[in-house]
Amino acid sequence: MNARALPTQSAGIGLRRGLLPALRSAGAGAFDFIELAPENWIGVGGRYGKALAELAERVPLICHGLSLSLGGPDPLDETFLRRLRRFLEEHRVPIYSEHLSYCSDDGQLYDLLPMPFTEAAVAHVSARIRQVQDLLGRRVAVENISYYAAPHQAMAEIDFVNAVLERADCELLLDVNNIHVNSVNHRYDALAFLRALPAARVRYIHVAGHYNEAPDLIVDTHGAAVIDPVWKLLAEAYRHCGPRPTLLERDFNYPAWDELAGELATIRRLQTDARRQARHAVA
């Protein structure tokens, strides 16, 4: 079954069970798509399954995985991947993404852990991404993650990410908040990192809030409003790669719907501004 169309200039929100009442009561056009973790929804019935079906009738679904452990040592779970493929096809999901990280080692670790930035790790994770793409029958997008304790780094983070994208021939889920978080925690230039990413591989974008633990330590929580430096980085992302479908992540500390709607409106405004600027540049 053909995937549903997802316009490049669109704003979506993550499907969390705590947000279900607000999402279901929001007016038409309040959001353009929703993103969910398929592990949390495959096989779900009852009132939650009904709510998902209702939302899926209104807007496209995209899926962002949590448990494949692309960089891990354990064999990929092919049984889960077959179930995932059926779910993606049933709901005509246009995008599936996962984290460029690992979360298992002889069992789930329940955290998204960074890989060593080495040529061996590039070869390992790229082969696994290609295997996932073959099993799902589609290209996938991998997300640049936030991390706190850096593993062995024989190459810079940007070189690692770009090498994986090239060798796996996959797409990028560009998380601008993660770039901001890592730039503060690991002392690098966020804008230079962004501009070094391959614009043509950016499939969609995440934007979120975080928690300032200290002046030099940010924790990526998805539990607060997006701050001005991250909005500015998002605007730069649109200048770099053009408007892309952009997801607002909010995992807890849910505010009133009007506040989330305001952030979605900011995404749309920045997309419109970028489109207008691009037209003026051509003219």
N, C-alpha and C positions, 0 to 999 in steps of 0.2 A: 504494500500500500504506500502511495506517495506521501512524503512528509508534508506537513502544513507549512505554508509560507510564513517567513518571519522577516518583516521589513528591517532594513539596516537601521533606520531611524525609528527605534521603538524602545520603550522603557518597561521593565518587568520587575517582579518582586518574588522573593523566595516563599514557597509554600511551607508554612509552619502550622502545626495544629493549633497553636495559640492564636494565630492570625486568621483562622478559618472564618469565624463570624464576621470579621471586618471585610475580608475578601469577598464573601458571598453577598454581603449587603452593599458593597461598593457599587456605584452606578456604572452603566455601560461606558467603556472608554477610560475607566479609572486606571487601568494598567493594560499593557499590550500582550503580555505573556506571563506565565509563572514558571518558576524553576523548582524542581523537587529532587530529593535524593531517592533514586529508585529503590534502594534497599529498604527504605521505610514505607514503600507504597505497593510493591509487587504483592499481589494476592490479598490486599486489604479489602474487606467488604464492609457490610453494615453501614452505619451513618457516615463514617469517614470515606468509605468507598463511594457512597452516593454523592458526598460533597465533592470529591475529586472528579467524578463523572460530570457533575454540573459545571464545574469550573472549566473542564476540558472542552465542553461544548461552547464556552464563551471565548476562550483564547487558546493559542497554542501552548503546549507543554514543552519545556526543555528539561533535560536530566543532567544532574551533576553528581557523580558517584563519590562514595566515601570509602569503599572497602576493597577495591581491586588490588591495591598495593602494587602499583606499577613498578616501583623500584625494589620490591622485596625479593627475598631469596626463595620463597615458596612457589611451587607451580601455580599458574593462574587457575582460578576456579572455573573450569569450562562448563560445569553444570549451571552455575549462576549466570554465566555469560549467555547460555542458550535461553534461560528464562528472561534475561535482560533484553535479548534481541526480540523476543515475542512481545514484551511490554512496549518497547520502542516502536515496533511496527503496529501494534494494536492502537496506540495513541498517536500515531503519525508524528512522532517526535523529530523535529528537524535538527536538533543538536544534542550530542552526548559528550560530556566532558568528565575528566578525572584530574586528580592532583599529581603533580610531578614530585612524588614522594613515595614513602613506603609506610605501611601500617601493620605489618605482620612479620612474624619470625617464629615459625612453628606455633601459630595461633595469632589471633588479633591482639594488637597492642593498644588499640583504642586511642591512638593519637596519630597525627600526620607528621612523620619525621623526615628531616632533610637527608638527601643522599650525599655521599662524598662527591665533590666536583672533580672527577677524574675521567680519563679516556675510557677506562674499563667500565665505569658506571654509565657513561654515555652509550657504550655498546650494549650493555646489559638492558637498560631501560628502553632503548630504541627498539631492540628486538622484541621485547614484550609488548610495546605499543603496536608494532606491526602485527603481532599475533592477535591482539585484541581487535584491531581493525579488520583483519581477515575473518575472525569469528563473528563479528557483528555485521560485516558486510557494509561498512561505512567508515569514513574518516572520523577520528575523534579529536577533541581539543584537550590539551593538557594545560593546567593552571600553574603559573609561577606562585610558589607558596611563600608564606612568611615563616621564618625560623629564628631561633634564639641562640642555640649552641651550634656553631658551624662545624660540620665534619671536616675531614681532610680536604683541603682545597689546592689541587694542583693546577687549577684554572679558575678564573673569575666566574662568579655566578652567571653573569650575562653570557659568557662564552659557553658555559655548560648548557644553559637553556637553549641558546641558538644552535648548538651542535645537536642536541636531541631533536629539535624541530626539523632540522635538515635531514638527519639520518633516518628518523622515523617517518618522515614525510607526513607529518600530522599538523593539526591546527593549534592555535594558541588561544586559551582563555586568559585574557589579560586582566589581572587583578591590580588596579591602580592603588588601592589601599595597601596591598602587600608590598608594592614597590616603595611607598612612603614609609611604611613600618620598617622594612629592611634597610632603607637608606639612613634612617636615624640610628637603628640598632647596630648597624655594621659600617656606618660612616662612609657612605658613597653618595654620588650625585644622582638623585632620582630622575631628573630630566635627561641626563646623559644615558642612563640605563634604558629609559623608555624609548629614546630615539634610536638606540642600537638594536631594538627588537625588529624583526621583519614584519613590516606593516601588512603585507599581503597574506600573512598567516593568521592574523587576528580575526577570530570567528565571532567572539563577543566579549563583553567586558563586565567585570564585577566592580562595584563600589560599595564601601561600607564604612562604619565608624569603628573606633578602637578605644583603648584605655591607656592613658599616660601614667605608667608606674613611676617614672622618674624622668628628668629632662633628657636622659640618653637611653631610655628604655620604654618602648611602646609594646603593648600586648594587643594582638589582633583578636578582638572579642566579638565583633558584630553586634554589640550591645548598646551602641550610642549613635547619635546623629553624625553624619558625615561632616568633617571640618573643612574650612576654607582651603588649606593647602592640598587636600585630596580632590576637592572640586576643581582647583586650578590644574592639577595633574590630569584629571579627566578631560578638561578642555584641551590640554596639550595632546592627549591621546587622540582626540578627534582630529586635531590638526595633523597628527602624524599618519594616521591610517584612515581618516574619514569617519563619519558616524558609524557606529556598530550597535547592534542590540545591546542594551546595558541593563544589568540587573542590580537592584538595590537589595543588599543583604541585611536582614535584621533577625537575629536569632533569639533574643530575649530582651527584657526591659521594653516591652512594646509600648509605644506612646499612643496617643489618640490617632485615629486614622488620618485626620487632617494634617498631622505632622509628616507622616509617611507620604501622603499625597503631595505635600509641598516639596519633598525631596524628589519624587518622581517628576514633578513639574520642572525642577531644576535640571534634571537629566535632559528632558525634552527641550528646554530652552538652550542648553549648551549644544545639543545636536543641531538645532535650528541655526544657531549662531555660526557653527562650523560650516554648515551647508552654505549659508549666505556668504561667508568669507571666502569659501572655495569658488563660488560663482563670480565674486568680484575679482578674485585673482586671475581667473581665466579671461574675464572681460578686459 
